[in-house]
């Protein structure tokens, strides 16, 4: 496991100062853990490893390390 810093790069003012440290096995796992905690009702992982929002839109493809939200992304470094 490695420690990652998850931040948000988009327009949602409630996440502008997001700076969460999380232990995870990959950047994707770190982003998913933080996003699932913050946006539980908008996080639906699929069997093919993609992630959909509550409207059924894909917000992360199976190979993405980030999750799209409101004109930006949750990313880990």
N, C-alpha and C positions, 0 to 999 in steps of 0.2 A: 504494500500500500504506500501511497504517496500523498502528500498534502498539496491540495490545489486551492487557488484563490478564484472564486466565482464572482464575476461582475456582470453588469448589464449595460448594453451599448445603445439603447433605443430611446423612445419618446415617453415612456411611462414614468411620470414624475415620482411615483412611489418607489421605484427601483433605481433612481438616478445614483444614489450613494451606496448601492449594494456592494458589499465587500465581505463575502462569506468564505471562511476557510473550512475545508472539508477533507477528510481522509477518504480516498477512493482508489480504485484500481486503474482508472483512466480519466481523461478529461471528460469524456461523455458521461461516465458514471458520476462524476462530481457534479456536472451540470444537471443531470437528471435528478440527483438527490436533492439539490437545492430547489430546483423548479417544482418538484413534486411536493416539497414541504410548503412552499409559498403559494402554489397554484394547484392544490390538490383536486379541485373541481374542474380543472382545465387540462388534466394530464391523463392521457390514455395510451399506455404502451401497447403495441401490437405484436403479434407473434413473429412478424418479419423484422422486428427491432425498430420499426418506425414508431413515431409518437404522433398522436393526433390530439387536437383540442376538442372542446365540447361540441363544436359544430362539425366535426369530422374532417377538418382540414389537417393536412400533414404539416407539423411544425418542426419535425426532425426526420430526415430520411435515415435508413439503416446505417449509413456510413458517416453521418454528421456528428461532429463533436460539440455542436452548439444547438440551442433551441431558439427558434424564432418567436418573437413576441412584440407586438405593437411597434413595428418599424425598426426593430433592433434584434439583438441576440443576447441570450445568456451564454457566457463563454467562461472557460477555465484556463488558467495558466499555471 
